[in-house]
């Protein structure tokens, strides 16, 4: 032990052996003492030991004045403990003094602060653009660069650096893999910017003359072709004005069921022409059109139509618009008002001037070179040409032969036709066209995206389909979670039946509008479940699906199915409802829902009788029920039934209520007693009759819900 300690202190081992001997120890001035446990400890004075080392030629380090060599581990541990027991106050405090760690202090537990919950990626929309880097994409998505690079490798892209620019299609695929929504941003730097025609959307209440006004502008008659004389499609066409200017018009339906169509029209337009009938005034769909225009942040020109009628009152319409917050020019505002008549064709020049003046103030320009950006306003399935998409080009030039992705569908443009049906090779901004060549039917409201190759179109279409399917499943799970939440009164569970429907229509926009209108007929008693929607005529597969799930088939604006399909539907017991007017469709489906509803049980007073005399029957055995009292009554109102419940009233207050035990007329048992007849009545368990009492006959009746259609065309089911 002494040798080890001496080795640590830099002393030669052989020398320490010599020093530890008693004879040599006295020669160098070593003194010894015996410790408590008998171990020998020697103390070496600093002067003698240093002089000895210097004489021997050894180097020594600076040590304390007394050096200790312990003979055992126990003594070394005891000396260490003794040094730790030194009072802390006596230690020197200095800049380089060794800090002694204090024991931890017991403190109460403080919970960590909750992190702020960030917005879910499913509800987050990320803006992407051409040439953005992986680093920029990682900042916007909140993902690491390595994660995004793994997505790029899975997509088949070559990853060299995180600062390399990405194609906008690749960036969209990466963002969809992350799970967020995408919004494309396009730059016009270095592009050719030219003026373009104005896109005008005509909006207003149903039957206020929107389509008739457009007919007067383009000298055609579309309103006569529409079923019921009301517009049920979203139409787009270009009108050449007498001044030589061209204006693109969008005609939106005014019925309440076509709210989504009006919203799409307001989203793609530059200017809204609000048509209000002078004899009808501001109506619910007028206010809805105003809200759509405000949400789209587009200017409005008011056209007061039907000014040729004797009951026309344009001033009343202006006051109603002013009360809704519309600042008209006549009242110091900036909204132009034009009085027109579609029948007499008066005021059309003033309307044209107002539209062109507003367009000139807006200075409308668009990029004409590069890939096109378009917006789908309608889509339908043609038997000979396949899926057709009606779109309006917003920027760039759409060229025949390009590969496009429309929503989750893709294809190569086979033909481009204008609204008159003529073929064209290219479509410029603000031009409505019909696109042929898509692989599937897109949704109205989808954007048209031009891509370089067919492979990229397939990948982008597949990625969007996966994203749409994930969002759809997430919405279903959220709805199921909401419906499974416990209610305040779990004991009362209303009975609810399901009414499955299959909806087929002529165009995609109409399918959506009809589906939304049918879903508004949901009630606490009947659940309207739209199991399948499609565009085109009713087919055999629709009949088979309806037979499998017990559904009704709804056809709107489609051709009558062949006799073979009709016979198959009759044999399968499937009902087919075909209509061309939305009013008639909602009316029939609503009545069908009312018939299918289970209804609610209510207690109804079927009749009232007055007690004229009381008869007491005595001497009966206890097994027969003992003595009973019979009330001799005359039916004053309604009828009395033996199977009903009886209520005894005295001075207007209820005395007893119970089932009828016996009902007789002229000593004969009867089941029913009509008004004005006399009878003998026994109520089970009641012997407290008095002359002048009133007895009510109570019956349980089933009360069905009621179909209510408001003046603005909104249908709903009211349950009691």
HELIX and SHEET records of a PDB file:
HELIX    1   1 UNK A    2  UNK A    8  1                                   7    
HELIX    2   2 UNK A   13  UNK A   19  1                                   7    
HELIX    3   3 UNK A   22  UNK A   27  1                                   6    
HELIX    4   4 UNK A   46  UNK A   56  1                                  11    
HELIX    5   5 UNK A   73  UNK A   84  1                                  12    
HELIX    6   6 UNK A   88  UNK A   90  5                                   3    
HELIX    7   7 UNK A  121  UNK A  123  5                                   3    
HELIX    8   8 UNK A  134  UNK A  141  1                                   8    
HELIX    9   9 UNK A  145  UNK A  154  1                                  10    
HELIX   10  10 UNK A  168  UNK A  178  1                                  11    
HELIX   11  11 UNK A  210  UNK A  218  1                                   9    
HELIX   12  12 UNK A  227  UNK A  229  5                                   3    
HELIX   13  13 UNK A  256  UNK A  258  5                                   3    
HELIX   14  14 UNK A  259  UNK A  268  1                                  10    
HELIX   15  15 UNK A  284  UNK A  296  1                                  13    
HELIX   16  16 UNK A  314  UNK A  323  1                                  10    
HELIX   17  17 UNK A  329  UNK A  331  5                                   3    
HELIX   18  18 UNK A  348  UNK A  362  1                                  15    
HELIX   19  19 UNK A  454  UNK A  483  1                                  30    
HELIX   20  20 UNK A  508  UNK A  519  1                                  12    
HELIX   21  21 UNK A  540  UNK A  549  1                                  10    
HELIX   22  22 UNK A  563  UNK A  572  1                                  10    
HELIX   23  23 UNK A  582  UNK A  596  1                                  15    
SHEET    1   A 3 UNK A  31  UNK A  34  0                                        
SHEET    2   A 3 UNK A  40  UNK A  45 -1                                        
SHEET    3   A 3 UNK A  66  UNK A  69 -1                                        
SHEET    1   B 2 UNK A 125  UNK A 129  0                                        
SHEET    2   B 2 UNK A 181  UNK A 185  1                                        
SHEET    1   C 2 UNK A 193  UNK A 195  0                                        
SHEET    2   C 2 UNK A 365  UNK A 367 -1                                        
SHEET    1   D 6 UNK A 235  UNK A 240  0                                        
SHEET    2   D 6 UNK A 246  UNK A 251 -1                                        
SHEET    3   D 6 UNK A 198  UNK A 204  1                                        
SHEET    4   D 6 UNK A 271  UNK A 277  1                                        
SHEET    5   D 6 UNK A 299  UNK A 305  1                                        
SHEET    6   D 6 UNK A 336  UNK A 339  1                                        
SHEET    1   E 7 UNK A 423  UNK A 424  0                                        
SHEET    2   E 7 UNK A 409  UNK A 418 -1                                        
SHEET    3   E 7 UNK A 403  UNK A 406 -1                                        
SHEET    4   E 7 UNK A 447  UNK A 451 -1                                        
SHEET    5   E 7 UNK A 373  UNK A 382 -1                                        
SHEET    6   E 7 UNK A 386  UNK A 395 -1                                        
SHEET    7   E 7 UNK A 432  UNK A 438 -1                                        
SHEET    1   F 2 UNK A 398  UNK A 399  0                                        
SHEET    2   F 2 UNK A 426  UNK A 427 -1                                        
SHEET    1   G 4 UNK A 526  UNK A 535  0                                        
SHEET    2   G 4 UNK A 497  UNK A 505  1                                        
SHEET    3   G 4 UNK A 552  UNK A 556  1                                        
SHEET    4   G 4 UNK A 576  UNK A 579  1                                        
SHEET    1   H 7 UNK A 668  UNK A 669  0                                        
SHEET    2   H 7 UNK A 653  UNK A 665 -1                                        
SHEET    3   H 7 UNK A 645  UNK A 650 -1                                        
SHEET    4   H 7 UNK A 694  UNK A 703 -1                                        
SHEET    5   H 7 UNK A 600  UNK A 617 -1                                        
SHEET    6   H 7 UNK A 628  UNK A 638 -1                                        
SHEET    7   H 7 UNK A 678  UNK A 683 -1                                        
SHEET    1   I 2 UNK A 640  UNK A 641  0                                        
SHEET    2   I 2 UNK A 672  UNK A 673 -1                                        
SHEET    1   J 2 UNK A 706  UNK A 709  0                                        
SHEET    2   J 2 UNK A 715  UNK A 718 -1                                        
END                                                                             
